[in-house]
Amino acid sequence: MFWQEKTLEQMTHDEWESLCDGCGKCCLHKLIDEDDQHEVIHYTDVSCRLLNTKTGFCSDYANRKRHVPDCVVITPANVYDLDYMPPSCAYRRLAEGRGLASWHPLLHDGDRGPMMVAGISAAGLVDSEDQVTEDLELRIVTWPLNDSD
């Protein structure tokens, strides 16, 4: 279990990429409330146009920066600064010293079933930005904050 033996910086590219559970929550549009004393991040149920809303996977992961220039590529160098990543994100969990959640596909031979049962995936719960016409403020949801165990 490489994620227990290596720091994020020591992982190979393939190891790093395998940490992503494919939940799609990082692809949701987020709103930042700066009126509060602290910045509060609100998730919406509106996704980037590249997210396959049925599977939760990016439809063109390898070329996503070409299509969506402001897409953030998560790296060992920036993961500690990305406080808008969902609490269930393996990158965030490991950066915070919490380990992988019990539902993570790496703990189930790649099976995403436990993740789906835990309600972690955005699959089937979101609409693409190309299909949404109302204000994002009307699409705020709290389920992306779900981080069982």
N, CA, C and O atoms as a GROMACS GRO file, in nm:
protein
  596
    1MET      N    1   0.084  -0.117   0.000
    1MET     CA    2   0.000   0.000   0.000
    1MET      C    3   0.089   0.124   0.000
    1MET      O    4   0.126   0.179   0.104
    2PHE      N    5   0.122   0.164  -0.121
    2PHE     CA    6   0.219   0.272  -0.142
    2PHE      C    7   0.180   0.400  -0.071
    2PHE      O    8   0.268   0.473  -0.024
    3TRP      N    9   0.052   0.431  -0.061
    3TRP     CA   10   0.008   0.557  -0.001
    3TRP      C   11   0.036   0.562   0.148
    3TRP      O   12   0.033   0.670   0.208
    4GLN      N   13   0.066   0.447   0.210
    4GLN     CA   14   0.102   0.445   0.351
    4GLN      C   15   0.254   0.447   0.370
    4GLN      O   16   0.304   0.477   0.478
    5GLU      N   17   0.325   0.414   0.263
    5GLU     CA   18   0.471   0.403   0.272
    5GLU      C   19   0.544   0.522   0.214
    5GLU      O   20   0.661   0.544   0.246
    6LYS      N   21   0.479   0.599   0.129
    6LYS     CA   22   0.545   0.710   0.060
    6LYS      C   23   0.476   0.841   0.094
    6LYS      O   24   0.357   0.845   0.124
    7THR      N   25   0.554   0.948   0.086
    7THR     CA   26   0.493   1.080   0.093
    7THR      C   27   0.431   1.108  -0.043
    7THR      O   28   0.460   1.039  -0.141
    8LEU      N   29   0.346   1.208  -0.050
    8LEU     CA   30   0.286   1.245  -0.178
    8LEU      C   31   0.394   1.279  -0.281
    8LEU      O   32   0.380   1.247  -0.399
    9GLU      N   33   0.499   1.343  -0.236
    9GLU     CA   34   0.607   1.384  -0.325
    9GLU      C   35   0.689   1.265  -0.376
    9GLU      O   36   0.751   1.275  -0.482
   10GLN      N   37   0.691   1.154  -0.305
   10GLN     CA   38   0.767   1.036  -0.344
   10GLN      C   39   0.693   0.945  -0.441
   10GLN      O   40   0.753   0.854  -0.499
   11MET      N   41   0.565   0.967  -0.460
   11MET     CA   42   0.485   0.879  -0.545
   11MET      C   43   0.522   0.895  -0.692
   11MET      O   44   0.557   1.004  -0.738
   12THR      N   45   0.511   0.785  -0.765
   12THR     CA   46   0.528   0.792  -0.910
   12THR      C   47   0.403   0.857  -0.970
   12THR      O   48   0.302   0.873  -0.902
   13HIS      N   49   0.412   0.894  -1.095
   13HIS     CA   50   0.297   0.954  -1.162
   13HIS      C   51   0.177   0.859  -1.160
   13HIS      O   52   0.065   0.901  -1.131
   14ASP      N   53   0.201   0.732  -1.189
   14ASP     CA   54   0.091   0.635  -1.190
   14ASP      C   55   0.030   0.616  -1.051
   14ASP      O   56  -0.091   0.604  -1.038
   15GLU      N   57   0.114   0.613  -0.948
   15GLU     CA   58   0.063   0.601  -0.812
   15GLU      C   59  -0.023   0.723  -0.778
   15GLU      O   60  -0.132   0.710  -0.722
   16TRP      N   61   0.028   0.839  -0.811
   16TRP     CA   62  -0.044   0.964  -0.784
   16TRP      C   63  -0.181   0.962  -0.852
   16TRP      O   64  -0.283   0.990  -0.790
   17GLU      N   65  -0.182   0.929  -0.979
   17GLU     CA   66  -0.307   0.928  -1.056
   17GLU      C   67  -0.406   0.824  -0.999
   17GLU      O   68  -0.527   0.846  -1.004
   18SER      N   69  -0.355   0.714  -0.947
   18SER     CA   70  -0.445   0.609  -0.896
   18SER      C   71  -0.516   0.652  -0.768
   18SER      O   72  -0.613   0.588  -0.727
   19LEU      N   73  -0.468   0.757  -0.704
   19LEU     CA   74  -0.534   0.806  -0.583
   19LEU      C   75  -0.670   0.868  -0.614
   19LEU      O   76  -0.759   0.869  -0.529
   20CYS      N   77  -0.686   0.918  -0.736
   20CYS     CA   78  -0.813   0.979  -0.773
   20CYS      C   79  -0.920   0.870  -0.780
   20CYS      O   80  -0.904   0.771  -0.851
   21ASP      N   81  -1.029   0.889  -0.707
   21ASP     CA   82  -1.136   0.790  -0.706
   21ASP      C   83  -1.236   0.812  -0.819
   21ASP      O   84  -1.325   0.729  -0.840
   22GLY      N   85  -1.223   0.922  -0.892
   22GLY     CA   86  -1.313   0.950  -1.002
   22GLY      C   87  -1.451   0.995  -0.957
   22GLY      O   88  -1.549   0.972  -1.027
   23CYS      N   89  -1.459   1.058  -0.843
   23CYS     CA   90  -1.590   1.101  -0.791
   23CYS      C   91  -1.648   1.218  -0.870
   23CYS      O   92  -1.770   1.232  -0.878
   24GLY      N   93  -1.563   1.301  -0.929
   24GLY     CA   94  -1.610   1.414  -1.008
   24GLY      C   95  -1.640   1.539  -0.927
   24GLY      O   96  -1.675   1.642  -0.985
   25LYS      N   97  -1.628   1.533  -0.795
   25LYS     CA   98  -1.664   1.650  -0.713
   25LYS      C   99  -1.570   1.768  -0.734
   25LYS      O  100  -1.611   1.883  -0.715
   26CYS      N  101  -1.447   1.743  -0.772
   26CYS     CA  102  -1.356   1.854  -0.797
   26CYS      C  103  -1.395   1.930  -0.924
   26CYS      O  104  -1.350   2.042  -0.946
   27CYS      N  105  -1.478   1.868  -1.006
   27CYS     CA  106  -1.522   1.930  -1.133
   27CYS      C  107  -1.651   2.010  -1.118
   27CYS      O  108  -1.702   2.063  -1.216
   28LEU      N  109  -1.702   2.019  -0.997
   28LEU     CA  110  -1.823   2.097  -0.974
   28LEU      C  111  -1.789   2.245  -0.963
   28LEU      O  112  -1.683   2.281  -0.911
   29HIS      N  113  -1.878   2.328  -1.011
   29HIS     CA  114  -1.860   2.472  -0.993
   29HIS      C  115  -1.880   2.505  -0.846
   29HIS      O  116  -1.971   2.455  -0.781
   30LYS      N  117  -1.793   2.591  -0.798
   30LYS     CA  118  -1.796   2.630  -0.658
   30LYS      C  119  -1.810   2.781  -0.648
   30LYS      O  120  -1.761   2.855  -0.734
   31LEU      N  121  -1.876   2.825  -0.544
   31LEU     CA  122  -1.891   2.967  -0.517
   31LEU      C  123  -1.820   2.997  -0.386
   31LEU      O  124  -1.828   2.919  -0.291
   32ILE      N  125  -1.752   3.109  -0.381
   32ILE     CA  126  -1.683   3.148  -0.259
   32ILE      C  127  -1.755   3.267  -0.199
   32ILE      O  128  -1.770   3.371  -0.263
   33ASP      N  129  -1.801   3.250  -0.077
   33ASP     CA  130  -1.868   3.356  -0.003
   33ASP      C  131  -1.761   3.433   0.073
   33ASP      O  132  -1.707   3.385   0.173
   34GLU      N  133  -1.731   3.552   0.025
   34GLU     CA  134  -1.627   3.633   0.088
   34GLU      C  135  -1.684   3.735   0.186
   34GLU      O  136  -1.610   3.813   0.245
   35ASP      N  137  -1.817   3.733   0.203
   35ASP     CA  138  -1.880   3.826   0.297
   35ASP      C  139  -1.860   3.782   0.441
   35ASP      O  140  -1.861   3.864   0.533
   36ASP      N  141  -1.843   3.653   0.460
   36ASP     CA  142  -1.823   3.601   0.595
   36ASP      C  143  -1.685   3.640   0.645
   36ASP      O  144  -1.599   3.685   0.569
   37GLN      N  145  -1.665   3.621   0.773
   37GLN     CA  146  -1.534   3.648   0.832
   37GLN      C  147  -1.429   3.555   0.771
   37GLN      O  148  -1.313   3.593   0.755
   38HIS      N  149  -1.472   3.434   0.737
   38HIS     CA  150  -1.386   3.337   0.672
   38HIS      C  151  -1.446   3.305   0.536
   38HIS      O  152  -1.568   3.306   0.519
   39GLU      N  153  -1.362   3.277   0.440
   39GLU     CA  154  -1.414   3.236   0.309
   39GLU      C  155  -1.486   3.103   0.323
   39GLU      O  156  -1.431   3.008   0.380
   40VAL      N  157  -1.606   3.096   0.273
   40VAL     CA  158  -1.684   2.974   0.275
   40VAL      C  159  -1.704   2.928   0.132
   40VAL      O  160  -1.745   3.006   0.046
   41ILE      N  161  -1.675   2.802   0.107
   41ILE     CA  162  -1.690   2.747  -0.026
   41ILE      C  163  -1.822   2.673  -0.034
   41ILE      O  164  -1.852   2.587   0.049
   42HIS      N  165  -1.900   2.708  -0.134
   42HIS     CA  166  -2.029   2.642  -0.158
   42HIS      C  167  -2.018   2.563  -0.287
   42HIS      O  168  -1.982   2.617  -0.392
   43TYR      N  169  -2.050   2.436  -0.279
   43TYR     CA  170  -2.052   2.351  -0.398
   43TYR      C  171  -2.187   2.363  -0.467
   43TYR      O  172  -2.289   2.386  -0.402
   44THR      N  173  -2.187   2.348  -0.598
   44THR     CA  174  -2.312   2.345  -0.673
   44THR      C  175  -2.324   2.208  -0.738
   44THR      O  176  -2.231   2.128  -0.738
   45ASP      N  177  -2.443   2.182  -0.792
   45ASP     CA  178  -2.462   2.057  -0.865
   45ASP      C  179  -2.448   2.080  -1.016
   45ASP      O  180  -2.513   2.015  -1.097
   46VAL      N  181  -2.362   2.176  -1.049
   46VAL     CA  182  -2.332   2.209  -1.188
   46VAL      C  183  -2.186   2.175  -1.213
   46VAL      O  184  -2.097   2.221  -1.141
   47SER      N  185  -2.162   2.095  -1.315
   47SER     CA  186  -2.026   2.048  -1.341
   47SER      C  187  -1.964   2.116  -1.463
   47SER      O  188  -2.032   2.177  -1.545
   48CYS      N  189  -1.835   2.101  -1.470
   48CYS     CA  190  -1.760   2.139  -1.589
   48CYS      C  191  -1.818   2.064  -1.708
   48CYS      O  192  -1.867   1.951  -1.694
   49ARG      N  193  -1.813   2.124  -1.823
   49ARG     CA  194  -1.872   2.061  -1.942
   49ARG      C  195  -1.802   1.933  -1.982
   49ARG      O  196  -1.860   1.853  -2.057
   50LEU      N  197  -1.680   1.910  -1.935
   50LEU     CA  198  -1.608   1.788  -1.970
   50LEU      C  199  -1.645   1.669  -1.881
   50LEU      O  200  -1.613   1.555  -1.914
   51LEU      N  201  -1.712   1.695  -1.770
   51LEU     CA  202  -1.746   1.584  -1.681
   51LEU      C  203  -1.860   1.502  -1.741
   51LEU      O  204  -1.964   1.556  -1.779
   52ASN      N  205  -1.839   1.372  -1.748
   52ASN     CA  206  -1.947   1.282  -1.787
   52ASN      C  207  -2.037   1.270  -1.665
   52ASN      O  208  -1.999   1.208  -1.566
   53THR      N  209  -2.154   1.328  -1.672
   53THR     CA  210  -2.241   1.336  -1.554
   53THR      C  211  -2.299   1.201  -1.515
   53THR      O  212  -2.354   1.187  -1.405
   54LYS      N  213  -2.288   1.102  -1.602
   54LYS     CA  214  -2.338   0.968  -1.569
   54LYS      C  215  -2.233   0.884  -1.498
   54LYS      O  216  -2.266   0.801  -1.413
   55THR      N  217  -2.104   0.905  -1.532
   55THR     CA  218  -1.997   0.823  -1.473
   55THR      C  219  -1.915   0.896  -1.368
   55THR      O  220  -1.856   0.832  -1.281
   56GLY      N  221  -1.910   1.029  -1.374
   56GLY     CA  222  -1.827   1.107  -1.282
   56GLY      C  223  -1.683   1.121  -1.330
   56GLY      O  224  -1.600   1.175  -1.257
   57PHE      N  225  -1.654   1.074  -1.450
   57PHE     CA  226  -1.518   1.085  -1.505
   57PHE      C  227  -1.509   1.198  -1.606
   57PHE      O  228  -1.608   1.232  -1.672
   58CYS      N  229  -1.392   1.255  -1.618
   58CYS     CA  230  -1.367   1.357  -1.720
   58CYS      C  231  -1.370   1.291  -1.857
   58CYS      O  232  -1.312   1.184  -1.877
   59SER      N  233  -1.440   1.354  -1.951
   59SER     CA  234  -1.453   1.295  -2.084
   59SER      C  235  -1.328   1.312  -2.171
   59SER      O  236  -1.315   1.247  -2.274
   60ASP      N  237  -1.236   1.400  -2.130
   60ASP     CA  238  -1.110   1.418  -2.204
   60ASP      C  239  -1.000   1.458  -2.106
   60ASP      O  240  -0.939   1.564  -2.117
   61TYR      N  241  -0.976   1.369  -2.011
   61TYR     CA  242  -0.882   1.396  -1.902
   61TYR      C  243  -0.744   1.438  -1.952
   61TYR      O  244  -0.686   1.534  -1.901
   62ALA      N  245  -0.692   1.368  -2.050
   62ALA     CA  246  -0.556   1.397  -2.099
   62ALA      C  247  -0.544   1.537  -2.158
   62ALA      O  248  -0.437   1.597  -2.153
   63ASN      N  249  -0.652   1.589  -2.214
   63ASN     CA  250  -0.647   1.719  -2.281
   63ASN      C  251  -0.733   1.824  -2.211
   63ASN      O  252  -0.768   1.925  -2.272
   64ARG      N  253  -0.766   1.803  -2.086
   64ARG     CA  254  -0.861   1.892  -2.018
   64ARG      C  255  -0.814   2.036  -2.010
   64ARG      O  256  -0.896   2.127  -2.019
   65LYS      N  257  -0.686   2.059  -1.994
   65LYS     CA  258  -0.634   2.196  -1.985
   65LYS      C  259  -0.650   2.270  -2.118
   65LYS      O  260  -0.665   2.392  -2.119
   66ARG      N  261  -0.646   2.199  -2.226
   66ARG     CA  262  -0.664   2.262  -2.358
   66ARG      C  263  -0.809   2.309  -2.373
   66ARG      O  264  -0.833   2.417  -2.428
   67HIS      N  265  -0.903   2.230  -2.325
   67HIS     CA  266  -1.045   2.264  -2.336
   67HIS      C  267  -1.092   2.359  -2.226
   67HIS      O  268  -1.177   2.445  -2.250
   68VAL      N  269  -1.037   2.342  -2.107
   68VAL     CA  270  -1.077   2.423  -1.991
   68VAL      C  271  -0.949   2.478  -1.928
   68VAL      O  272  -0.894   2.418  -1.835
   69PRO      N  273  -0.901   2.592  -1.978
   69PRO     CA  274  -0.772   2.646  -1.932
   69PRO      C  275  -0.762   2.668  -1.781
   69PRO      O  276  -0.652   2.660  -1.726
   70ASP      N  277  -0.875   2.695  -1.712
   70ASP     CA  278  -0.866   2.716  -1.568
   70ASP      C  279  -0.886   2.589  -1.486
   70ASP      O  280  -0.899   2.596  -1.364
   71CYS      N  281  -0.888   2.474  -1.551
   71CYS     CA  282  -0.893   2.347  -1.480
   71CYS      C  283  -0.765   2.334  -1.397
   71CYS      O  284  -0.654   2.352  -1.448
   72VAL      N  285  -0.781   2.303  -1.271
   72VAL     CA  286  -0.666   2.292  -1.181
   72VAL      C  287  -0.614   2.150  -1.183
   72VAL      O  288  -0.688   2.055  -1.155
   73VAL      N  289  -0.488   2.135  -1.217
   73VAL     CA  290  -0.423   2.005  -1.213
   73VAL      C  291  -0.366   1.988  -1.072
   73VAL      O  292  -0.283   2.067  -1.027
   74ILE      N  293  -0.412   1.886  -1.003
   74ILE     CA  294  -0.370   1.863  -0.865
   74ILE      C  295  -0.234   1.793  -0.868
   74ILE      O  296  -0.216   1.692  -0.935
   75THR      N  297  -0.140   1.849  -0.794
   75THR     CA  298  -0.004   1.794  -0.789
   75THR      C  299   0.042   1.788  -0.644
   75THR      O  300  -0.017   1.851  -0.556
   76PRO      N  301   0.149   1.712  -0.618
   76PRO     CA  302   0.204   1.713  -0.483
   76PRO      C  303   0.248   1.852  -0.438
   76PRO      O  304   0.251   1.881  -0.319
   77ALA      N  305   0.282   1.938  -0.533
   77ALA     CA  306   0.327   2.073  -0.500
   77ALA      C  307   0.212   2.166  -0.460
   77ALA      O  308   0.233   2.257  -0.380
   78ASN      N  309   0.092   2.144  -0.515
   78ASN     CA  310  -0.017   2.238  -0.484
   78ASN      C  311  -0.127   2.180  -0.397
   78ASN      O  312  -0.215   2.255  -0.352
   79VAL      N  313  -0.126   2.051  -0.372
   79VAL     CA  314  -0.237   1.988  -0.300
   79VAL      C  315  -0.260   2.047  -0.161
   79VAL      O  316  -0.374   2.051  -0.113
   80TYR      N  317  -0.156   2.093  -0.097
   80TYR     CA  318  -0.170   2.148   0.038
   80TYR      C  319  -0.239   2.285   0.038
   80TYR      O  320  -0.286   2.331   0.142
   81ASP      N  321  -0.244   2.349  -0.078
   81ASP     CA  322  -0.305   2.482  -0.090
   81ASP      C  323  -0.447   2.480  -0.146
   81ASP      O  324  -0.513   2.584  -0.150
   82LEU      N  325  -0.495   2.365  -0.187
   82LEU     CA  326  -0.625   2.356  -0.253
   82LEU      C  327  -0.735   2.327  -0.150
   82LEU      O  328  -0.789   2.216  -0.145
   83ASP      N  329  -0.767   2.427  -0.071
   83ASP     CA  330  -0.864   2.407   0.036
   83ASP      C  331  -1.007   2.394  -0.014
   83ASP      O  332  -1.098   2.369   0.065
   84TYR      N  333  -1.028   2.410  -0.142
   84TYR     CA  334  -1.163   2.393  -0.199
   84TYR      C  335  -1.188   2.251  -0.248
   84TYR      O  336  -1.296   2.221  -0.298
   85MET      N  337  -1.089   2.165  -0.235
   85MET     CA  338  -1.111   2.025  -0.272
   85MET      C  339  -1.209   1.964  -0.173
   85MET      O  340  -1.207   1.999  -0.055
   86PRO      N  341  -1.294   1.873  -0.219
   86PRO     CA  342  -1.391   1.814  -0.127
   86PRO      C  343  -1.321   1.736  -0.016
   86PRO      O  344  -1.214   1.680  -0.038
   87PRO      N  345  -1.379   1.733   0.103
   87PRO     CA  346  -1.316   1.664   0.216
   87PRO      C  347  -1.290   1.516   0.190
   87PRO      O  348  -1.201   1.457   0.250
   88SER      N  349  -1.368   1.455   0.101
   88SER     CA  350  -1.351   1.312   0.071
   88SER      C  351  -1.238   1.283  -0.027
   88SER      O  352  -1.201   1.168  -0.046
   89CYS      N  353  -1.183   1.387  -0.088
   89CYS     CA  354  -1.077   1.369  -0.189
   89CYS      C  355  -0.955   1.299  -0.128
   89CYS      O  356  -0.904   1.341  -0.024
   90ALA      N  357  -0.910   1.192  -0.193
   90ALA     CA  358  -0.794   1.117  -0.143
   90ALA      C  359  -0.671   1.205  -0.134
   90ALA      O  360  -0.592   1.193  -0.040
   91TYR      N  361  -0.653   1.292  -0.230
   91TYR     CA  362  -0.537   1.383  -0.226
   91TYR      C  363  -0.542   1.470  -0.100
   91TYR      O  364  -0.444   1.483  -0.028
   92ARG      N  365  -0.658   1.527  -0.076
   92ARG     CA  366  -0.675   1.611   0.043
   92ARG      C  367  -0.662   1.528   0.170
   92ARG      O  368  -0.594   1.570   0.265
   93ARG      N  369  -0.726   1.413   0.173
   93ARG     CA  370  -0.720   1.328   0.293
   93ARG      C  371  -0.576   1.292   0.326
   93ARG      O  372  -0.534   1.301   0.442
   94LEU      N  373  -0.499   1.251   0.226
   94LEU     CA  374  -0.360   1.213   0.252
   94LEU      C  375  -0.276   1.334   0.291
   94LEU      O  376  -0.190   1.324   0.378
   95ALA      N  377  -0.300   1.448   0.228
   95ALA     CA  378  -0.226   1.569   0.262
   95ALA      C  379  -0.254   1.610   0.407
   95ALA      O  380  -0.168   1.666   0.475
   96GLU      N  381  -0.376   1.580   0.455
   96GLU     CA  382  -0.413   1.612   0.593
   96GLU      C  383  -0.378   1.500   0.690
   96GLU      O  384  -0.408   1.510   0.809
   97GLY      N  385  -0.316   1.393   0.641
   97GLY     CA  386  -0.275   1.283   0.727
   97GLY      C  387  -0.388   1.191   0.768
   97GLY      O  388  -0.376   1.121   0.868
   98ARG      N  389  -0.499   1.189   0.693
   98ARG     CA  390  -0.616   1.109   0.732
   98ARG      C  391  -0.622   0.971   0.668
   98ARG      O  392  -0.702   0.888   0.712
   99GLY      N  393  -0.544   0.944   0.568
   99GLY     CA  394  -0.550   0.813   0.503
   99GLY      C  395  -0.669   0.803   0.410
   99GLY      O  396  -0.753   0.893   0.403
  100LEU      N  397  -0.676   0.692   0.337
  100LEU     CA  398  -0.786   0.670   0.244
  100LEU      C  399  -0.912   0.629   0.320
  100LEU      O  400  -0.906   0.563   0.423
  101ALA      N  401  -1.026   0.670   0.265
  101ALA     CA  402  -1.154   0.631   0.324
  101ALA      C  403  -1.179   0.483   0.294
  101ALA      O  404  -1.126   0.429   0.198
  102SER      N  405  -1.259   0.420   0.378
  102SER     CA  406  -1.283   0.276   0.363
  102SER      C  407  -1.349   0.239   0.231
  102SER      O  408  -1.338   0.124   0.187
  103TRP      N  409  -1.416   0.331   0.166
  103TRP     CA  410  -1.484   0.307   0.039
  103TRP      C  411  -1.394   0.327  -0.082
  103TRP      O  412  -1.436   0.298  -0.194
  104HIS      N  413  -1.273   0.376  -0.063
  104HIS     CA  414  -1.187   0.413  -0.177
  104HIS      C  415  -1.160   0.293  -0.268
  104HIS      O  416  -1.133   0.183  -0.218
  105PRO      N  417  -1.168   0.313  -0.399
  105PRO     CA  418  -1.146   0.202  -0.493
  105PRO      C  419  -1.013   0.129  -0.476
  105PRO      O  420  -1.006   0.009  -0.503
  106LEU      N  421  -0.908   0.197  -0.433
  106LEU     CA  422  -0.779   0.129  -0.414
  106LEU      C  423  -0.788   0.021  -0.306
  106LEU      O  424  -0.710  -0.074  -0.307
  107LEU      N  425  -0.882   0.036  -0.215
  107LEU     CA  426  -0.899  -0.064  -0.109
  107LEU      C  427  -0.994  -0.176  -0.149
  107LEU      O  428  -1.020  -0.268  -0.071
  108HIS      N  429  -1.047  -0.167  -0.273
  108HIS     CA  430  -1.145  -0.264  -0.321
  108HIS      C  431  -1.110  -0.311  -0.462
  108HIS      O  432  -1.198  -0.329  -0.546
  109ASP      N  433  -0.980  -0.331  -0.487
  109ASP     CA  434  -0.933  -0.380  -0.618
  109ASP      C  435  -0.989  -0.298  -0.734
  109ASP      O  436  -1.020  -0.354  -0.840
  110GLY      N  437  -1.002  -0.167  -0.715
  110GLY     CA  438  -1.050  -0.078  -0.821
  110GLY      C  439  -1.201  -0.066  -0.831
  110GLY      O  440  -1.251   0.010  -0.913
  111ASP      N  441  -1.273  -0.140  -0.751
  111ASP     CA  442  -1.420  -0.138  -0.755
  111ASP      C  443  -1.471  -0.006  -0.698
  111ASP      O  444  -1.439   0.031  -0.585
  112ARG      N  445  -1.552   0.065  -0.777
  112ARG     CA  446  -1.611   0.191  -0.733
  112ARG      C  447  -1.744   0.172  -0.662
  112ARG      O  448  -1.803   0.269  -0.614
  113GLY      N  449  -1.791   0.050  -0.654
  113GLY     CA  450  -1.920   0.022  -0.590
  113GLY      C  451  -1.931   0.076  -0.449
  113GLY      O  452  -2.028   0.144  -0.418
  114PRO      N  453  -1.833   0.047  -0.362
  114PRO     CA  454  -1.842   0.099  -0.225
  114PRO      C  455  -1.846   0.253  -0.220
  114PRO      O  456  -1.911   0.311  -0.133
  115MET      N  457  -1.778   0.318  -0.314
  115MET     CA  458  -1.781   0.463  -0.320
  115MET      C  459  -1.921   0.512  -0.357
  115MET      O  460  -1.972   0.609  -0.301
  116MET      N  461  -1.983   0.443  -0.453
  116MET     CA  462  -2.117   0.480  -0.496
  116MET      C  463  -2.217   0.459  -0.381
  116MET      O  464  -2.303   0.544  -0.358
  117VAL      N  465  -2.205   0.349  -0.310
  117VAL     CA  466  -2.294   0.320  -0.197
  117VAL      C  467  -2.277   0.424  -0.088
  117VAL      O  468  -2.374   0.462  -0.022
  118ALA      N  469  -2.154   0.472  -0.068
  118ALA     CA  470  -2.128   0.572   0.036
  118ALA      C  471  -2.177   0.711  -0.004
  118ALA      O  472  -2.173   0.804   0.077
  119GLY      N  473  -2.222   0.727  -0.127
  119GLY     CA  474  -2.274   0.857  -0.173
  119GLY      C  475  -2.168   0.959  -0.201
  119GLY      O  476  -2.191   1.079  -0.185
  120ILE      N  477  -2.052   0.914  -0.242
  120ILE     CA  478  -1.939   1.005  -0.265
  120ILE      C  479  -1.936   1.060  -0.407
  120ILE      O  480  -1.894   1.174  -0.427
  121SER      N  481  -1.979   0.985  -0.504
  121SER     CA  482  -1.968   1.024  -0.645
  121SER      C  483  -2.071   1.128  -0.686
  121SER      O  484  -2.183   1.130  -0.636
  122ALA      N  485  -2.031   1.214  -0.780
  122ALA     CA  486  -2.122   1.312  -0.840
  122ALA      C  487  -2.203   1.250  -0.953
  122ALA      O  488  -2.297   1.312  -1.003
  123ALA      N  489  -2.169   1.129  -0.992
  123ALA     CA  490  -2.237   1.063  -1.103
  123ALA      C  491  -2.387   1.057  -1.079
  123ALA      O  492  -2.433   1.009  -0.975
  124GLY      N  493  -2.462   1.106  -1.176
  124GLY     CA  494  -2.606   1.104  -1.168
  124GLY      C  495  -2.669   1.212  -1.082
  124GLY      O  496  -2.791   1.220  -1.071
  125LEU      N  497  -2.586   1.296  -1.021
  125LEU     CA  498  -2.638   1.399  -0.931
  125LEU      C  499  -2.619   1.541  -0.983
  125LEU      O  500  -2.662   1.637  -0.919
  126VAL      N  501  -2.554   1.555  -1.098
  126VAL     CA  502  -2.518   1.688  -1.146
  126VAL      C  503  -2.564   1.709  -1.289
  126VAL      O  504  -2.595   1.615  -1.363
  127ASP      N  505  -2.568   1.836  -1.326
  127ASP     CA  506  -2.595   1.876  -1.464
  127ASP      C  507  -2.474   1.949  -1.517
  127ASP      O  508  -2.405   2.019  -1.443
  128SER      N  509  -2.447   1.933  -1.644
  128SER     CA  510  -2.335   2.001  -1.708
  128SER      C  511  -2.363   2.150  -1.720
  128SER      O  512  -2.478   2.192  -1.736
  129GLU      N  513  -2.258   2.228  -1.711
  129GLU     CA  514  -2.271   2.373  -1.725
  129GLU      C  515  -2.334   2.411  -1.859
  129GLU      O  516  -2.394   2.518  -1.871
  130ASP      N  517  -2.321   2.325  -1.958
  130ASP     CA  518  -2.380   2.351  -2.089
  130ASP      C  519  -2.532   2.340  -2.088
  130ASP      O  520  -2.598   2.387  -2.181
  131GLN      N  521  -2.588   2.278  -1.985
  131GLN     CA  522  -2.733   2.256  -1.978
  131GLN      C  523  -2.804   2.343  -1.875
  131GLN      O  524  -2.926   2.342  -1.866
  132VAL      N  525  -2.727   2.419  -1.799
  132VAL     CA  526  -2.784   2.497  -1.690
  132VAL      C  527  -2.794   2.644  -1.730
  132VAL      O  528  -2.698   2.703  -1.781
  133THR      N  529  -2.911   2.701  -1.708
  133THR     CA  530  -2.931   2.842  -1.743
  133THR      C  531  -2.951   2.931  -1.620
  133THR      O  532  -2.929   3.052  -1.628
  134GLU      N  533  -2.993   2.873  -1.508
  134GLU     CA  534  -3.018   2.955  -1.390
  134GLU      C  535  -2.887   2.991  -1.319
  134GLU      O  536  -2.782   2.934  -1.346
  135ASP      N  537  -2.897   3.088  -1.228
  135ASP     CA  538  -2.782   3.132  -1.151
  135ASP      C  539  -2.728   3.018  -1.065
  135ASP      O  540  -2.804   2.937  -1.012
  136LEU      N  541  -2.597   3.013  -1.053
  136LEU     CA  542  -2.534   2.908  -0.972
  136LEU      C  543  -2.577   2.915  -0.826
  136LEU      O  544  -2.580   2.812  -0.758
  137GLU      N  545  -2.611   3.035  -0.778
  137GLU     CA  546  -2.656   3.048  -0.639
  137GLU      C  547  -2.779   2.963  -0.612
  137GLU      O  548  -2.803   2.923  -0.498
  138LEU      N  549  -2.857   2.935  -0.716
  138LEU     CA  550  -2.977   2.853  -0.701
  138LEU      C  551  -2.946   2.704  -0.706
  138LEU      O  552  -3.035   2.621  -0.688
  139ARG      N  553  -2.820   2.669  -0.732
  139ARG     CA  554  -2.781   2.529  -0.748
  139ARG      C  555  -2.686   2.482  -0.637
  139ARG      O  556  -2.620   2.380  -0.653
  140ILE      N  557  -2.680   2.555  -0.528
  140ILE     CA  558  -2.591   2.518  -0.416
  140ILE      C  559  -2.642   2.389  -0.350
  140ILE      O  560  -2.762   2.375  -0.324
  141VAL      N  561  -2.550   2.296  -0.325
  141VAL     CA  562  -2.582   2.168  -0.260
  141VAL      C  563  -2.478   2.139  -0.152
  141VAL      O  564  -2.368   2.193  -0.154
  142THR      N  565  -2.516   2.053  -0.058
  142THR     CA  566  -2.422   2.020   0.050
  142THR      C  567  -2.366   1.878   0.039
  142THR      O  568  -2.267   1.847   0.106
  143TRP      N  569  -2.427   1.792  -0.042
  143TRP     CA  570  -2.381   1.653  -0.049
  143TRP      C  571  -2.233   1.638  -0.087
  143TRP      O  572  -2.173   1.539  -0.045
  144PRO      N  573  -2.171   1.729  -0.163
  144PRO     CA  574  -2.029   1.710  -0.191
  144PRO      C  575  -1.939   1.715  -0.068
  144PRO      O  576  -1.824   1.673  -0.072
  145LEU      N  577  -1.994   1.767   0.042
  145LEU     CA  578  -1.916   1.771   0.166
  145LEU      C  579  -1.916   1.639   0.240
  145LEU      O  580  -1.845   1.623   0.339
  146ASN      N  581  -1.996   1.543   0.193
  146ASN     CA  582  -2.003   1.410   0.254
  146ASN      C  583  -1.866   1.345   0.251
  146ASN      O  584  -1.802   1.336   0.146
  147ASP      N  585  -1.821   1.300   0.366
  147ASP     CA  586  -1.690   1.234   0.378
  147ASP      C  587  -1.702   1.124   0.483
  147ASP      O  588  -1.646   1.134   0.592
  148SER      N  589  -1.775   1.018   0.447
  148SER     CA  590  -1.792   0.911   0.545
  148SER      C  591  -1.658   0.848   0.579
  148SER      O  592  -1.581   0.811   0.491
  149ASP      N  593  -1.634   0.838   0.703
  149ASP     CA  594  -1.513   0.788   0.769
  149ASP      C  595  -1.392   0.859   0.718
  149ASP      O  596  -1.281   0.831   0.761
   0.00000   0.00000   0.00000
